[in-house]
Amino acid sequence: QVQLVESGGGLVQAGGSLRLSCAASGRTFSSYDMGWFRQAPGKEREFVATISRSGGSTYYADSVKGRFTISRDNGKNTVYLQMNNLKPEDTAVYYCARRRSIGTRPEAIYEYDYWGQGTQVTVSS
């Protein structure tokens, strides 16, 4: 059983920064790509970013490209999401997830099998 635990969320003013962390249990963390998703009130969960198992490849949603950076530390079983220049529309619960297979759509929810409980990010204007 894999457990993912997010942390680092909070309240920040527009233009500010936050760094989210996701700690994973188990010995196979480095064998899987990892991703971040978010869900705003009344909206569907949406893709934010994904990173390859080695950390050498990343992919972002257009809405966060240039502002967010995903990274990982396989020695610490942790994936990060550095969020800069935050906007009110970034307000959401942020989830990390493990990508179970390398399909053709890294932004698709069905490609991820384990999810964390989420951490709230609120950006005030």
C-alpha positions as CSV (number, residue, x, y, z in Angstrom):
1,Q,0.0,0.0,0.0
2,V,1.3,3.4,-1.0
3,Q,0.6,6.5,1.1
4,L,1.1,10.0,-0.2
5,V,1.0,12.9,2.2
6,E,0.9,16.5,1.0
7,S,2.0,19.5,3.0
8,G,2.9,23.2,2.6
9,G,-0.4,24.7,1.6
10,G,-1.7,27.9,3.1
11,L,-3.0,31.4,2.6
12,V,-0.9,33.7,0.5
13,Q,-1.4,37.0,-1.3
14,A,-1.4,37.3,-5.0
15,G,2.1,37.4,-6.4
16,G,3.4,35.3,-3.5
17,S,5.0,31.9,-3.4
18,L,4.4,28.5,-1.8
19,R,6.2,25.2,-2.0
20,L,4.2,22.1,-1.6
21,S,5.7,18.7,-0.6
22,C,4.4,15.2,-1.1
23,A,6.0,12.5,0.9
24,A,5.5,8.9,-0.3
25,S,5.8,5.7,1.6
26,G,7.3,2.5,0.2
27,R,10.5,1.5,-1.6
28,T,9.4,2.0,-5.2
29,F,9.0,5.7,-5.3
30,S,11.8,6.1,-7.8
31,S,10.1,3.7,-10.2
32,Y,7.1,5.9,-10.9
33,D,6.4,9.2,-12.5
34,M,4.6,11.5,-10.2
35,G,2.0,14.3,-10.7
36,W,0.2,17.2,-9.1
37,F,-3.4,18.0,-9.7
38,R,-5.8,20.6,-8.2
39,Q,-9.5,21.0,-7.6
40,A,-11.2,24.3,-7.1
41,P,-14.7,24.5,-5.5
42,G,-17.4,23.5,-7.9
43,K,-14.9,22.4,-10.6
44,E,-13.4,19.2,-11.8
45,R,-10.0,18.0,-10.7
46,E,-7.4,19.3,-13.2
47,F,-3.8,18.4,-14.1
48,V,-1.0,20.8,-13.0
49,A,2.3,19.1,-13.6
50,T,4.1,15.7,-13.9
51,I,7.7,14.6,-13.5
52,S,9.4,11.5,-14.8
53,R,10.8,8.9,-12.4
54,S,14.4,10.2,-12.8
55,G,13.3,13.8,-12.6
56,G,14.7,14.5,-16.0
57,S,11.5,15.2,-17.8
58,T,8.6,17.5,-16.7
59,Y,5.3,18.6,-18.2
60,Y,3.0,21.4,-17.2
61,A,-0.5,22.6,-17.8
62,D,-0.5,25.8,-19.8
63,S,-2.1,27.7,-16.9
64,V,0.9,27.2,-14.7
65,K,3.8,27.1,-17.2
66,G,6.5,29.5,-16.3
67,R,5.2,30.0,-12.7
68,F,5.2,26.5,-11.2
69,T,8.1,24.0,-11.0
70,I,7.8,20.3,-10.2
71,S,10.8,18.5,-8.8
72,R,11.6,15.4,-6.8
73,D,14.1,13.9,-4.4
74,N,14.2,10.1,-4.8
75,G,16.4,9.8,-1.8
76,K,13.7,11.4,0.4
77,N,10.8,9.8,-1.5
78,T,9.4,13.3,-1.9
79,V,8.0,15.3,-4.8
80,Y,7.7,19.1,-4.7
81,L,5.7,21.8,-6.4
82,Q,7.2,25.3,-6.2
83,M,4.5,27.9,-7.0
84,N,5.5,31.4,-7.8
85,N,3.6,34.5,-8.8
86,L,0.4,32.9,-7.5
87,K,-2.9,34.2,-8.7
88,P,-6.4,34.0,-7.1
89,E,-7.4,31.5,-9.8
90,D,-4.8,29.1,-8.4
91,T,-6.9,28.7,-5.3
92,A,-7.7,25.0,-4.9
93,V,-7.0,21.8,-3.0
94,Y,-3.7,20.4,-4.4
95,Y,-3.2,16.7,-4.7
96,C,-0.1,14.6,-5.6
97,A,-0.5,11.3,-7.3
98,R,1.5,8.4,-8.5
99,R,1.3,7.6,-12.3
100,R,0.7,3.9,-12.6
101,S,1.7,3.6,-16.3
102,I,3.3,5.5,-19.0
103,G,0.4,6.2,-21.3
104,T,0.0,8.9,-23.9
105,R,-1.8,11.4,-21.7
106,P,0.1,12.4,-18.6
107,E,-2.6,14.9,-17.8
108,A,-5.3,12.2,-17.6
109,I,-6.5,11.3,-14.1
110,Y,-7.0,7.7,-15.0
111,E,-3.2,7.3,-15.5
112,Y,-2.7,7.8,-11.7
113,D,-3.5,5.2,-9.1
114,Y,-2.6,6.5,-5.7
115,W,-3.6,9.9,-4.4
116,G,-2.8,12.0,-1.3
117,Q,-5.5,13.6,0.8
118,G,-4.8,17.1,-0.6
119,T,-3.6,20.4,0.8
120,Q,-5.5,23.7,0.6
121,V,-3.9,26.6,-1.3
122,T,-5.7,30.0,-1.0
123,V,-4.6,33.0,-2.9
124,S,-6.1,36.3,-1.9
125,S,-6.3,39.3,-4.3
